Amino acid sequence: MPTYLIYVDTHSDFWRMIYQFNVRIIVMVKPVKEPGQPPVQYWPLTAQDERTYGLYHIKFVQIHTENEYFRVTQLELTKTSNPNVSNYF
């Protein structure tokens, strides 16, 4: 699922789409922070950081940094109304 920018009021819609379609890879094609813009961060970056958007809970699993331009973040996505089923990507 390629993505450029997700607006604050559409975070839960984005994660619902990821969960519904069992998306395994999300590619963000812009920097998390651009000059003059607030950071765009809609997933956790550390083990202590977890996020919930609507019915969807996102938990950090691990991160692998190749270089300053490329990193892979593994997440666990759980629908709060069905906590026994998780998607990993």
N, C-alpha and C positions, 0 to 999 in steps of 0.2 A: 504494500500500500504506500505509494509515494505521497508525501505531504509537504506543503510549504508553510502554511500558517493556519493555526486553529484559533479562532476567537474564543474569548473567555466564556461567552454564553453558549458555545457549542461543544465544550469539552465532553459533557456526558453523551452527546450525540456521536462524537468521534469514537469514544470507547465502546458504545453500543454497537456501532458498525464493525469495529475490530472484533468484538466478541461474537456477534451474529454470523459473520463470514469466516470465523476461525482464522483470521489473518495471522501469519507467522512472522512476517517481516514488515517493518515500517521503516521507510527511508525518509529522513528529514533532509530536505535539499536546501536548507538555509542555516546560517549560524544560529545558535541559541541566542546570542546577543549581537545586535547590529548597532553601529554608532547612532546615538540619538533615539533609540527605541528601547522600550523595556524588554527584559529577557522573556523569551517565549519558552516556558518550561511546563509541560503538562504530564510529566512522568517523574517518578522519584529518582534521585541521583546517588543516594547513599542508602546503606542498610537501615539506617534509623528513620528514613523518610518514606512514608507511605501516603498515598493519595486516594481519595474517594470522590468520584464524580457521579452523581445520581446513584444508580444501582450498581456501579462498577468500582471495584477496589483494585488499585494497582500497587504492587509491592516490588521493590528492587531485589534482584537476585545477584547479579554481578555485572561488572563493566570491564571491557578490554579496550585499551587505548592503543591504536596503531601509531598515530601521530597527532599533531594538533588539529588536523582537518578530518580525521576519521576515527570514530570509536563505536564500539558495539556494546549496547546496554541490554542485558537480559532481564526481562520483567515477568511477573506472574500477574495475570488478570483474572479476577474472580467476580462473578455476579453475586451480589450480596444476598439475593433471594434464593440462590442455589450454590451455597459455599462449598459443596462437595465436588464441583466441577471447575477446574482452573485451566486457563490457556497459558502456555509459556511461549515466549518469543524473545 
